[in-house]
């Protein structure tokens, strides 16, 4: 598990999340730790290295 930091697309605060680098493509829906809005998170790994991170707000 690796910790990565990113900005919430709603409140722009920096938050962190643990990702499993052994899984190449992942999708998570998590609430922001600060503003509690739902965020879709898509980390992309290659050879256990983070090569992309897509962060999307979810329309309510």
Kinemage of the C-alpha trace (Angstrom):
@kinemage 1
@onewidth
@group {chain A} dominant
@subgroup {mainchain}
@vectorlist {calphas} color= white
{ca unk a 1} P 0.000 0.000 0.000
{ca unk a 2} L 1.249 3.459 -0.906
{ca unk a 3} L -0.028 6.829 0.299
{ca unk a 4} L -0.709 9.455 -2.367
{ca unk a 5} L -1.875 13.050 -1.961
{ca unk a 6} L -4.306 14.970 -4.189
{ca unk a 7} L -6.718 17.902 -4.072
{ca unk a 8} L -10.432 17.485 -3.517
{ca unk a 9} L -12.318 18.728 -6.634
{ca unk a 10} L -14.918 20.381 -4.382
{ca unk a 11} L -13.076 22.161 -1.552
{ca unk a 12} L -9.521 22.045 -3.024
{ca unk a 13} L -8.050 20.806 0.267
{ca unk a 14} L -5.186 18.323 0.056
{ca unk a 15} L -6.227 14.826 1.116
{ca unk a 16} L -4.470 11.487 1.013
{ca unk a 17} L -5.433 7.921 0.220
{ca unk a 18} L -3.715 4.546 0.340
{ca unk a 19} L -3.555 2.642 -2.961
{ca unk a 20} L -2.525 -0.936 -3.677
{ca unk a 21} L 0.226 -0.599 -6.302
{ca unk a 22} L -0.091 -4.272 -7.286
{ca unk a 23} L -3.424 -3.563 -9.068
{ca unk a 24} L -2.918 -1.680 -12.364
{ca unk a 25} L -6.380 -0.106 -12.793
{ca unk a 26} L -8.590 0.730 -9.837
{ca unk a 27} L -11.746 2.759 -9.185
{ca unk a 28} L -12.848 4.054 -5.805
{ca unk a 29} L -15.673 6.283 -4.673
{ca unk a 30} L -14.770 7.946 -1.393
{ca unk a 31} L -16.052 10.937 0.533
{ca unk a 32} L -13.628 13.829 1.010
{ca unk a 33} L -12.209 13.853 4.544
{ca unk a 34} L -12.792 17.617 4.752
{ca unk a 35} L -16.069 18.485 2.984
{ca unk a 36} L -17.634 14.967 2.832
{ca unk a 37} L -18.544 15.211 -0.876
{ca unk a 38} L -18.180 12.020 -2.967
{ca unk a 39} L -15.123 11.735 -5.218
{ca unk a 40} L -14.398 9.142 -7.920
{ca unk a 41} L -10.721 8.189 -7.793
{ca unk a 42} L -8.977 6.226 -10.571
{ca unk a 43} L -5.292 5.531 -9.904
{ca unk a 44} L -3.359 3.851 -12.740
{ca unk a 45} L -0.219 1.862 -11.987
{ca unk a 46} L 2.408 0.295 -14.236
{ca unk a 47} L 5.125 -1.913 -12.735
{ca unk a 48} L 3.948 -0.807 -9.265
{ca unk a 49} L 4.531 2.868 -10.140
{ca unk a 50} L 1.721 5.433 -10.196
{ca unk a 51} L 1.513 6.741 -13.770
{ca unk a 52} L -1.871 8.452 -13.621
{ca unk a 53} L -4.475 9.657 -11.133
{ca unk a 54} L -7.911 10.802 -12.270
{ca unk a 55} L -9.988 12.621 -9.647
{ca unk a 56} L -13.612 13.426 -10.544
{ca unk a 57} L -16.412 15.024 -8.582
{ca unk a 58} L -19.674 13.084 -8.652
{ca unk a 59} L -22.723 15.116 -9.592
{ca unk a 60} L -25.370 14.933 -6.896
